[in-house]
Amino acid sequence: MEETGQLKRALIYATAGAVSSGISRIVTSPLDVIKIRFQVQLEPTNQCALLRGDVHGTSKYTGMLQATKKILREEGLKGFWRGNVPALLMVMPYSAIQFTVLHRLKIFAAGSSKTEDHINLSPYLSYVSGALAGCAATVGSYPFDLLRTILASQGEPKVYRNMRSAFVDIFRTRGVPGLYAGLTPTLVEIVPYAGLQFGTYDTFKRWMKAWNRHRCSNSSQGDEFISSFQLFICGLGSGTCAKAVCHPLDVVKKRFQIEGLQRHPRYRARLEPRAYKNMYDGFGRILLEEGWTGLYKGIVPSIVKAASAGAVTFVAYEYISDWLESILT
C-alpha cells in the first residue's frame, strides 16, 4: 500500500509539473523568442557601444518594443511562437523530471511525504534539492532545448523547415556532441538557477505564511492558507531572482547552441562554427568584443519572461497537484 501511494504521488507531481510548465511555455513564448534574438546577436545594443563603433556594426534589435514590432512586421504573429514545439517537448519532460526528483529529495530530507512538512525544510536543503533536480532534468531534455533555440533564432527565411530537419542536419554535421552543444554552461547555470528558484520560492511561501499568521492572528485559517495571488507573487519573485543572477550563463549557452547557424544577412553577423573553444573562452570573447552589457543582452525580456513563467508555473502546479491528489488519493 505504501509503495502504491508513493507511485501515485510520483505520478501526481510529474503530471502537474509537465502540464503547468507546458501552460507557462505557451503563454510566455513571445518573450522567450525576443530574449533569444537579443542573446544571439553579436552587435551591441547599448548607446555607448553604438556611438564608439563596434567590430560587428549596428544591431538589428535595439529595444524590447522595437524588436516586437520588427518580428511582427517581418515574420507575422507566428514568429513569436518559433520553436514552440521543441520547447514544449523540452519543458514538459524537464519539469516532470524536475518536480518528481525535487519531491523525492524533499521526502528524503524531511523524512515525510506530506507536502505541509516540506515547507518547513531549511533554506539550505530547499536550495540543494532544487539544484540537483534541475541538473537531472537538464541532462534528460537538453537536445530539445538546443532545437528550440535554433528554431527561435533563425528568423525568416527559415534555415530549417521544422524540428525534424534541424535535428537531422545537426546530427549529420556535428554528431551527438552537437545535440549537447552548450551543456557545460547550462549545467553551471542550472545549479544556481534551479537552487535559487525553488529555494526562494519556498522561502517566500514561508514568509507569506508567517505574514498571513500575523495578519489574521484571530483566524484559524490564517496560518495555513496561501491564496492563489500570493502563490503568484512567490513564483514571480523566485523567477526574477533566479534569472537576474544567472543570465550571463544563459547568454553563453545560447551562443554555443547557434554556432554555425547560417541565418539570412538581415540578421547581421553570424557566429562561425567552433567560435568559442570552451565556456571560459566564450565569456572572455563576449567581454572583450561586446563588453559587460554583452553578457546581459536580452535581460529585460528574460526577467519579464522568467518572472511570468515562474508565477504561472508555480500557481498552475499547486492547483493541478492538489486537484490530482484529491481524485487519486
N, C-alpha and C positions, 0 to 999 in steps of 0.2 A: 504493500500500500504506500509505503514511504517513497519507494522508487518511482511508482506511478505518479505520485504527487510532484516529485521533482521533475519528471519528464514533462508533465503538464505545465509547470511553471517555466521550464526552459522554452517550451513552445509558445507560451504567452509572451515572454519577453522578446523572443526572436521575431515573432509576428508583429508585435507592437512596435519594435524598433524599425523593422523593414517598412511597414505601412506609414508610420509617422515621418520617416525620412524621405520616403517617396513623395508624400504630400508637400513637404518642405522644399524638395528639389524642384518640383513643377512650379511652385509659387515663386521661388527666388531665382529661377533660371536666367531671366533677363539681366539681373545684377551680376550673375556669375559670368555671363558672356562679356559684359562690359569690363569686368575686372580682368579677365584673361586677355582681352585685347590690349589693355594698358600694360599688363605684365610682360607680354611677349614682344612689344615694340621696343626697338633699340634706341630710338630717338628720345631726346629729353622732352619733358612736359612742363617743367618749371620755367618761369620767365627769365631767371638769371642765366640758366644754361642756354636758353634760346637767344639771348642778347649777346653772349660771349662767343656764340658759334660752337657747333659740335661736329665731330667727325662723321656722324650719321645723318646730319642735315635736320630738316624740320620734321616734326612728328605729325602723324595722321590724326591722332586723338589727343586733344589738349585739355579736356574737361569732361566731367560726367554727363552734363546736359548736351554738350557738343557731340560727344560720342554716341549718345542715344539718338540724336537727330540724324547723324551720319549713317548709322547702322540701319535705321528705319528707312531712310531715303534710298540707300544702295541695295539693301537686302530684303526690305519689307519686314512685316511683323514676325515672320517665321525665323528671321535672322537672330532673334532674341532667344530662340529655343534650339539653336545649333548644338549638337552633341547631347541632346537631352536623353536619347535612348541609351547610349552607353553610360550616361550619368546615372540614370535610374538603375541600370544593370550593375553599376558600381555601388551606389549608395544603399540600395536595399540589402544586398548580402553583407556589405560593410557594416551597416547598422545592426543587422540581425546578429552578426558575429560579435560586434562591439557590445551591444546591450546584454547578450547572453553571457559572454565572458565576464563582463562587469558584474552582473548579478551573481555569478558563481564565485567570483573573488570576494564580493561583499558577504556572501553566505559564509565563506571560509573565514573572513576576518571577524565577522560579528558572531559567528557560531550559531546563527539562526537564519531561517529562510523568510522570516517576517519582514515585510518592507518597512514597517514602523521602527524596527530595530536598526535598520541600515542608516537612517537619517542621523543617528547618534554616533556614527563612526567618527573617529578623529579625522581632522582635515588631512593629515599625512596619509592615512590609509585611503581616503577618497581620491587624493591626487595620484597615488601609486596605482590603484585599481583602474582609474581612468586611463592612465598612460599605458599600462600593459594591455588593456582591452583595445586601445587604439592601434597599438603595434600589431596585434593579432589580426584585426580587421583590415589593416592596410595591406599586409602581405597577401591576404586572401582575395583582395579585389583590385589590386593595383593596375593590371592591364586595362581595365575599363576606365580607370582614371586617366591613363595616358591617351586612350582613344577619345575620351570626352574633350580633353584639352586640344587635341589636334583638330577635331571637327569644329569646336567652338572658335578656334583662332584662324581657320583657313579662309573665311570670308567668301566673296564672290569675285571671279568664277571659282567654283569648287576645285580643290585638288583631288579630293576623294568624293565619290558619289554617295557613299554610305559607310556604315561602320565595318561591314564585311570587306569592302575594297581597301579600307585603311589598314585593317588587321592583316590581310594577305600581303599587302605591299611592305608593311613594316617587318613582318615575319620573314619575307623573302629577302629583303635587303639588309636587315640588321639582326635577324635571328631572334632567339628567345631573349637574349640580353636587351634587345631593342624594345621589347614589351615592358621591360622594367627600368628603362632609362629614367634617371632622377629618383630612384628608390632610396638612395642613401640620404639626400637632404629631406626626403619625405619622412623617413623613419626618425631622423634627427628632429624634424619639425613636430611629428605626431606625439612624441613623448611629452614635451611641454604643452602642446596644444590640447590634446585629449585630457592630460592631467589637469590643466587649468580649467578647461570647460566643465568637466564633471566635478572637479574639486570645488570650484567656485559656485557651481550650481547647488551642490549640497550645502555649502556654507551659506549661500543666500537663502536657501529654504529654512535652514536653522534660524537665521536672523529673522526671517518673515514669521516663523512660528513663534519666536520669542516676542516679536512685535505684536502679534495677534493676542498672545497671552497677556502682555502688558496692557494693550488697548481694551481688551474685553475680559478683564480680570473677574468680572461677576458672571461671565457666561461659561457654561460647561463646555461649549464648543470652541471657545477662544484659543485654547492651547493645542488644538488638533487640526482644525480645518484651515486649509490654504486655498484661497479662491483661484479660479482659472486666470484672472487678471494678474494675481500675484505670481502664479507659476510662469505666466508670460513675461513678467518683469525679471524674474530669476533667470529664465532662459536668455532673455535679451542681454542681461548683464554678463552672464557667463560667456556667451558667444562673442561679445565685444572685447572682453578682457583677453580671451584666448587669441583672437585674430590680431589684435593690436601688438601683442608680444611676438607672434610667430610669423608675421607677414613676410619679412625678408627671406626666410627659408622657402616660403611658397613661391616667391619670385624666381629664386634659383632653380627650384624644381621645374617650374613651367618652362624655363629656358632649355633645360636638358630634354624635356619632352618634345619640344618643337624643333630641335636641331635638324637641319637639312630640309625642313618643310619648304617646298617651292611655291610660295604664295605669289599672287599677282603683284607686279611692281607698284600698284597703287597703295600697297601696304608697307611701302618703303623698304628699309634694309632687311635682308634675310640673315638668319643665323646659320652659318655653314655647319656641315657635319663635323662632329668632334671639336667644336669651337672651344669647349672648356675641357681641360684634362680631368678635372675632378671637382668636387664641391668647393674646395678651398680656392681653386683657380677661378671658378665661376664667381665666387664672392669678390675676389681680387680684381677680376676683369671688369665686373659691373661697377665696382667702386672707382676704379681708375678711369673708365670711359664715360660713366654716367653719374658719378658722384653718389653721395648718400641717398639722394632722392631716387636714384635708380632702384634701390632696394625697397622703396616704398611706393613704386608705381602701382596704381590701382587700389591704394589703401582706403580711399573713401568708399567706392562701391563694395570693396571687400569687407569693411566693417559693417556697412549697412546690410549687406547680404548675410554676413556671419551672425549679426545680432538678430535679424529677422528669422533666419533659418534656425538658430538656436531656440528662439522663442516658440516658433511654430512646431519644431520637432519635439521639444520637451512637453509642451501642452498636449499635443496630439498623443504622445507616448503615454503620458499619465492617464488620459481618458481611455485610450484603446486598451491599455493593460488592465485598468480597473474593470472595464466592460468585459473583456475576455475572462478575467478572473471570476467575475460574478456568474458567468454562464458555464464555465468549465470546472470550477471547484466548489 
